[in-house]
């Protein structure tokens, strides 16, 4: 997904595109693919986003070099598909929260003051949450908690910016159901909920960001599920979500990426 957003940035005429990922080989491959696509100067950096000090140092270097960042996409994420009591406190729980929730907060906190100060152009922050941030289901307790936090933080940030008059900085939160990136290999979409292609998901998020849409949910059943969960008593939703929409069994055959 990160590569797709980078493609869109290059195609849109970005002068500089910063690519941060823990996988150095994947970064090199992405840079080779992106280089012929436009005139953007690419800046790949192998970086563990779970390392707060390294992340803040990279953010400081970016600000020192470019002054500000006009578009920030918080996309990196990991998932552990298992019962809560099977999670390792460090390798599973802490790692998931550091990558999925804390890293976007740390990075946004570091870059946002410069965004606020530069009123010469509009800025965008796109936070990739998940449908799991709107509905709970088994085998996703820690991941869901990280995305519930992402959604709540992102929406609060949006409201704070609007309330304080910083309307040149817009925040969009993207909540997709399962996307066929391999991250959720083995998971099945709930009733009437197709597995999204990465291209469909990235386009929906990107277009929503450009339009300053506060929250983008895809497919349409994500919004329906959230509305039903809010309207129905918990036990009634357990029946509808579990037995009708099969939300509660969607992770039963989860395997994730091979070798990860």
N, C-alpha and C positions, 0 to 999 in steps of 0.2 A: 504494500500500500504506500509506503514512504516513497518508493521509486515512482509510482504513478503521480503522486503530488509533485515530485520534482520535475517530472515531464511536463506537467501543466504549468509550473512556474517558468520553465525554460520557454515553452511555447508562448507564454504570455509576455515574454520579453524581459524577464528579470535580468538585472545586471549581474547579480551575484546570487548563487544558491549554495547554502551551507548544508552539507549532508553529514549527519552524525549518526553513528551506529556502532554497536559493539563488535560487529563482524567486519574486520578489515578487508577480507577478500571480497565480500559482497559490495563494499563501498567502492573498491577499485573497479569492479565490473560495472557498477552503476555509473561511475564517472566516464568510463569508456563508452557506454551506450549513450549517455546524455550529451557528450561533447559535440557530436556532429549535428545535434538537433537545433542548435541556436547559438546565439552569441554570448550567452551567460558564462561568467567565470565561475567554475565549480570549485568548491572548497570541501573535499571529503575529510572527515576526521574520525578515526577509530576512537570511540569513547564509550565507557560504561556509564550509562545515565544513572545507574543506582549509586554511583560514587559521587556524593554531593560536592566534595571539594573539587574533584576533577571537572564536574559539570559547571560549577561556578567560575572556575578558572577559564574554561572554554568560553563561557558567556562574556567574561571580562575582556578576553582577547578579541572577541567579535565586536564588542562595543568600541574598543580602542581602535580597531581597524576601520569599522564602517560607521561609527557614530550612533546608529540605530538599526533596528530590524523592522521592516515594514509588514512582513507576513511571518507569523510564527505558527507552525503546525506541530502540535503535541500528539504524535502518532504511535510512538513505541509502546509495545505491550507484551506481556507474557501471561500464560494461563496454566493452572494446574487443575486437571479434572479428576478430583478424588473427593472422598468424604472428608469433612473438616478434621476429624481426629487422625487422619492419615497424613496430614500436612506436617512437614518439618518446620519448626518455628523460624529457622533462619533461611534455609534454602527455598522454602515455599511461601510462607506467610510474609516474612519481612521482604524478601526479594520482590514478590508481586506488588506489595504496597509501595516499595521504593520506585519501581519502574513505572507502574501504571498511574500512581497518584502523586507521590512526593516529587518525582522528577519534573513533571509538568508544572507543579507549584513552584519549585525552586527556580526553574528556568524562566518562567513567566515573571516571577518576582524580580529576577535579575535584569530582565530586558524591558519591563514595563515602564519604569521611570523615563527612559529615553523615548519610548513611544509617546508617552504623555506630553513630554516637552516639545516634541516635533509636531507642530500643528500645520506644517506646510503641505502635508499629504495625509490621506487616510491610512490607517493601519488595521490589520486583521489578526485575530487569534482564533485558530481552529483547534478545538479540543476534541479528540476522538474518545468518546465514552462507549456505550454499548447498550443494547436492549437489556442486557443483564443488570444495568443500572436502574431499570424501571420495574423489573420483575425478578423475584428470586426463584431458583430451581435447584434441585439436588446436584451434587458434584461440582458446584460452582461457588461455594460460599465465600472463599477469599477473593476470587476474581470479581464476583458480584459486589462485594463490599468495596473493592478498589474503584469500581465504576460508579457505584452509588455516590461515593465521595467525589469522584471526578465530576459527575453531573451537578451535584449540589454546589461544589466550589465554583464551577464554571458559570453557573447561573447567577450565583451571588456576585461574582466578579463583574458579570455583565450589568447587573442592576446597580452596583456601586459606581461603575463608569458612567452610566447614564444619569444617575442621580447627581453626580458631582460635575456634570457638564462636559465630560470627556467623550463627546460623541464622535470624535474622529477615530477612536479606537473601538472597533466592534468585535464582539465575542460570539462565536457560533459553537454549539455543542452538537456533535454527531452521534446518534444512537442507532447503529445498525444491528440487525439480527446476525446470524452466522454468515460469514464471508468465506468463500472458497480459496483462502490463501494457504491452507495446510495447517494453520494454527489450530483450527477446530476440526481436524480430520476425524471422521467417524461420527461427529455430531449430526443430528438430523433436524431439519427445520420443523417447528410446530405446524399444526394444521393451517393450511392456506398461507404458509410462510416459506417461500422458496429460499434456497441458499443463494445469496447474492454473489455475483461475480465481482472481483476486485475493481474492475473498470466501472461497473454500475455504482458501486458504493463510493468510490473516489469521486466520480462525477457529481453525485448527489451532494457529497460533503463540500466539494469545491464550489459548486454553483450556489449552495446555501451560504457559504462564507462570503462570496462576492455580493450576494443580495442582502447581507446583514441579517439573515434569518437567525433568530435566537437558538432554536433547537430544530434539528433535522432528524426525523425518524424514518427508517426504511427497513423493510417494506411497510405498507400501510397498516399491516396487522400489528406492528409494534405499538402504534398509537392506540389501536383498538384494544389490545391487551392491557395497556396501561390504564385506559379509561374504565374497562371492566373491572380491573383489580381495585381501582379506587371506588367504584360504585357498589360492588358486591361485598357482602360480609365475607370475612376471611374463609370460613369453611365452605361457603358457596363458591368462592373463587377456586378453592382447592379442587372442587369437583369439575368446574368448567375448565380451568387451566390444566388440571391433571388428566381428566378423562375425555374431555371434548377436544381441546387444542393440543394436548400431549406435550405441553411445555415441560412438565415434570419428568418426562422420560427422554427429552431431547439429547441429554448427555450420556445416556446409558451405554452407548457404544463408542464413546469418545476414545481416541488414541493419540491425537496430536501429531505433530511432525515426526516422521521416522528419525530415530537417532537423537532426538532432542530431549 
